[in-house]
Amino acid sequence: MTSPAMPDYKLLIDIGNTFLKWGLFRAAEGRAADNRLDS
């Protein structure tokens, strides 16, 4: 592996993890909002 490729690879992983956490947070918020509307 070439050293210049590593930062890009780690950056992609960081971006992926960030979107995953944001997506899960949004999904949890959506469920909470739905529960509030139902009750």
C-alpha positions in Angstrom: 0.0 0.0 0.0 1.2 3.5 -0.7 1.3 6.0 2.1 -0.7 8.8 0.3 -3.6 6.4 0.0 -4.0 5.8 3.7 -5.3 9.3 4.7 -8.0 9.1 1.9 -9.0 5.6 3.1 -9.2 6.8 6.7 -11.2 9.8 5.6 -13.7 7.7 3.8 -14.1 5.5 6.9 -14.6 8.6 9.0 -17.2 10.0 6.6 -19.0 6.7 6.5 -19.1 6.4 10.3 -20.3 10.0 10.6 -23.2 9.4 8.1 -24.0 6.1 9.8 -24.3 7.8 13.3 -26.2 10.7 11.8 -28.6 8.4 10.0 -29.2 6.3 13.2 -29.7 9.6 15.2 -32.3 10.9 12.6 -34.1 7.5 12.5 -34.3 7.5 16.4 -35.6 11.1 16.3 -38.2 10.2 13.7 -39.5 7.3 15.8 -39.7 9.5 18.9 -41.7 12.1 16.9 -44.0 9.4 15.6 -44.6 8.1 19.1 -45.5 11.7 20.3 -48.0 12.0 17.4 -49.6 8.6 18.2 -50.1 9.3 21.9 
